[in-house]
Amino acid sequence: MGSKVVLAIIALSVLTGMAIGWGEEAEEIHVGGRVMCQDCTKGWNDWAKGGTPIKGARVSVTCMDERSRITYYGGDDTDEAGRFNMVIDRYINQKMIIEKLCSVRLVSSPSDTCNVPTNFSGGCKGVKLRHPSLVYGKVIGYTVGPLYYTSSMCEEPEID
């Protein structure tokens, strides 16, 4: 019975150490995702889960420090499949980027018919980097979205 308790304590301490120290040696932060066009004329499933990729849409990442000062701002354009991928150095001017203080936002769409940003997946207000999708060696990866644009026909009017 005593050996089971000792093994449980050892296992817990190892797991706790792993949880505290994951990604601390990382040198790069990768942020990726997709930008899609939502068509409000479709049924709910097609509207919520479907969409067509937007090539050339602009996405940005803004990272702040503990005092709400911008420590990093960068952007990327999507490819033919609507995907973006940004690589951020973990240390900028000897200061570590704190991922949980970073937000990914929609910036612009090159489409004439699908250029109204939505907050369906947080694209307008910003998606916080919370849980990494990859922790490997010197890289921490985050996947967000998909983020969505829609047409002006689908835009909800602002009511005062």
Secondary structure as UniProt FT lines:
FT   HELIX           2..21
FT   TURN            22..25
FT   STRAND          28..37
FT   TURN            40..41
FT   HELIX           44..49
FT   STRAND          52..53
FT   TURN            55..56
FT   STRAND          58..64
FT   TURN            66..67
FT   STRAND          70..77
FT   TURN            80..81
FT   STRAND          83..89
FT   STRAND          91..92
FT   TURN            93..94
FT   STRAND          95..96
FT   HELIX           99..101
FT   STRAND          102..108
FT   STRAND          116..117
FT   TURN            120..121
FT   TURN            123..125
FT   STRAND          127..128
FT   STRAND          134..136
FT   TURN            137..138
FT   STRAND          139..150
FT   HELIX           152..154
//
